[in-house]
Amino acid sequence: MSDFVSASELNDLLSRGAPVRVIDVRWRLDRPDAGHDDYLTGHIPGAVFAALDTELATHGEPSEGRHPLPSTATLQAAARRWGVRAGDTVVAYDDFTGISAARAWWLLRQGGVDVRVLDGGIRGWQAEGFEVATDDVVPEPGDVVLDEIGGDALSIDETAAFPESGVLIDARAADRYRGESEPYDPVAGHIPGARNLPESVHFDAAGRILDRETILVSFAEIGVTPGTPVAAYCGSGVTAAHTALVLHEVGIDARVFPGSWSQWSNTPGLPVATGDQPG
């Protein structure tokens, strides 16, 4: 079963009254508070806004990274606020490629929830001509009980050693990987041994996921094939969750280093590689 759902499939599920809870996970790195404003300008009818920074992450010292994992209790409380009940399917979306929606997918899946991502996001929904709403949805609280999360997360020490036994993917843009640009963190470059595959290669111009064979070829080019131990990181643990989502879609399980470059670069004494080679 696919981890993605199309706009027409979601519309059909909602029209039939299926037990589906839709969450809007729009979020911007440069304006973290803008997601709720975007939600209020137009969202899928019945969708509840999910705040990435406070419900899908917590906050701590810079050495913990920008988006540390929430506790299981925090995520469960959020899911109940969204109205998620036992047995529901959750469909998460954002405004384009599903990067922030994938953070919800990654966490909720660990918690035992049946969860999908809307292919093409709200733009794909509107392109099909489906209606949007502008209310701030407050559903009846849900009763979902989550399994403990965090088992798919790598620690910083595990990440440092990972290239010795598997493929560590850096999902950031190539210029950040090479160390030519670093707009957010104190040091430019990448984790030694990591291979670069920007998440943007997995989508078409409309923000929809590419076909299975194309995706498998792109991963094979950096040494990832079915059975390969693989993990991903990015700037702060959001985009890497999307890489894990795409890998899962083609039958490859992956772990995520949630601290990502924001944690690595804020931890004194850790090595840094630059250039277009793993190092």
N, C-alpha and C positions, 0 to 999 in steps of 0.2 A: 504494500500500500504506500502511495506517495506521501511524502512529508509536505507537499504543496497541494493547494486547492485552487482551482480557477475561480474567477469572478462568477461565471455562470453556475458552476457547481455550488458555490456558497449561496448564491441567490436561491437556487433550488432547495437547498437544505433549510434556509430560513423560511421560505414560502411554505414548506411542508411542516413547519413547526418542530423540526428535529431538535434534540437536546444539544444545541450549539451555543456557546458563549463567545462572542466576538470582542476582542480587545484591540484598541488603537494604541500602538506603541510608537507613535511619531516622536522623534527626538532629533535634535541638532547638536553636534559637537560644539559649534561656535555659539549657540544660543540654547542651552539646555532647558530653559523655561518656555521655549517657544512651542513645544509640542502640544500643550493644552490649548493654546491659542489656535493652532492649526486645526486641532480637533473641533473646536467650536465653529470654525468657518465651514465645516462640512465633513461629516463622517458617515460611515455605514449605519443605517438605522438600527438602534439597539446596542451599538458598540459602546463599551465603557473605556474611558481613557486609563491607560496604565502608565505610571510615571517611571521611566527607566532609572533615573538617578536615585529615587528614594524607595521604589518597590522591587526593582530588579537589581539593585546594588546597595551598598552601604558606603560609608565614608570613614576614612581614618587618616593616618599619617601618609605623606608622599611615598614612603618606603613600602606601603601596602598597595600602591597603584591607585589610579583614579576611580576604578569601579570594582572594589572588592565584592565578593559574593555576599548577598544577604543571608541571614540565618534562615533555616527551614521555617522557623516560626514566623519570621517577617514575610517570607514568600507566601506561606499559607494564609496569613491574615490578609495579604493583598489579594490572593485568589478568591477568598471569600468575599472581600469587598467588591470584586468584579462580578460576583454572583455565581461563581463556579460551584456546581454541586457534584456529588459523587456520580460518576458515569457520564458526565458531560464531555463533549469534545470542545476544545478551545481552538479558535482560529485567530491568530495574531497577524496584524498587518501594520505597515507604516506607509510612507508616501512614495516608495519607489521599489527598490530591489529587495527589501526584506531584511536589511542589516540589523536594525534595532529590533524588529520582530523576531529575528533569530535568537536574540538574547533571551526573550521570553520562551521560545521553543526549547532552547538548550536547558534552561532551568526547570521548566515545568515537566519536560520529559524525564529529567532525573527524579522529579517528585512523583512520577507514576501517572501523570495526566496524559490522555490522548490529545495531542496537540498538532496543529498544522499551521502553515504559513500561507497567506494569500499571495499567489503568484502575480507580480505586477503591482501589488499594493492598492491603495485608494485610487491611484491613477488608472490602473487596469479596470477597477470597478466602474469608474466614471466613463471610461472609454466604451464600455458595454452599454452605456445609457441607463444604468441603474441609479435610483434616487439616493440622495444623501440627506441627512438630518443635521440640525444645528443645536439640538438640546444637549444638556449635560446629563447624561444618563446615570441614574442612581438606582441600581437594581436591588431586589431583595437579597440580603446576604446569603451567600452559599454555605455549604457544609462540608466542602471537600477536605479530606485529610491527606496530606502529602507524605510521601516517603522522604527519608533524609536525603538532602542534596549534597553535592560536593565530591562525589565519588569519581566524576569524570574530569575533575580539575587537577592540574599539575601544580605542585609547589615550585618555588624558584629553584630549589636544589635539584628536584627531579627534571626541571626544564634544562638546567645546565648540562646534565648528563644525558639527556634524551638523544642527541645526535649520534651518540656512540652505538645505539641499538635500533634507531628508527629514523624517520624523516621528520624534522621540525620545520614547519611552514611559517614563514613570516608573511602575513596577509596584507601588509601595508603597501602603499605605492612604492614603485621601484626607487624613486629618488630618496625616500626616507630610508629604505633598506640600505642603499649605497652610502648613506651618511651625507648626502649633498644638501639635504633639507631636514629640519626638525622644528616644526612650528609649536610644539607643545611641551616637550620634555628637555631636560638639561643637557643631554648628551645625544649626539647624532650617530647613527650606525645600526648594527643589528647584533643579535646574540650569535656568538661564534658557532658555526656548524649549521645555522639555519639556511633554508633555501627559500627564495622569494617567489611567491605566486599571488599577486594582488587579487583580491576578491572580485574586482571589476571584470575579470576575464570570464566569469561564469554566467553573464547576462547578455541579453540582446538589448537593442536600443530602447525597447519599451520596458526594460527592467524585469523581464521574464527569464526564468532559468533556461539555459541552453539544453540541448538534447544530451542524453546519457553518454553516447559515444564521444562527442566533442569534449565533454567534461573529463571522461576517463583519459583521453589523450593528453589533455593539459596537465593532469596530475602525473601521468606516467612520465612526462618530460622532466619532472623533478624527482623521479624515483619512487612515486607512490603508486602501488598496484594493490589489488585485493590481497590481504594478508600482511601487508606492510604495517608495522607499528608506526602510527602517525599522530602528531600533535600539532596544534596551531597556536600562534599568538599574533597580536596586532599592536595597536597603540595602548589600548586600555581594556581589552577583553570583550569588546562588542563585536567588531568585525570578525574576530577569530571564531566566535560562535556561529557566524554565518558560514565560514569555511567548514566547520564541523557539520552543519546542516547539509551543505552541498555534498560533502563526502558521504554522509549517511544516506542521502538520496540515491547515490550510485552504489551502495552496499559496502561502504568502508567506514568502520568506526574510528573515531578520533577523539583525543582528549584535548582540553583547552587549558592554556596557562592564563588564568584570568587577570593576574597582575600585569602581564604583557610588558611592553617596552616601558610603560610608565613606572612600573615597579623596578624592573631591571636597571634602568638608567638612574634611578634615585637610590640605588643600593651601592654604597661605596665599595670599591675594590673589585667589582666584577669586570671581566674583560669585555671589550667592545670590538667588533669587526667592522670594517668599511669596505667599499668597493662592491663589485657585482658577483663576487665569489663567496661561498659560505665562510671561508676563513678558518 
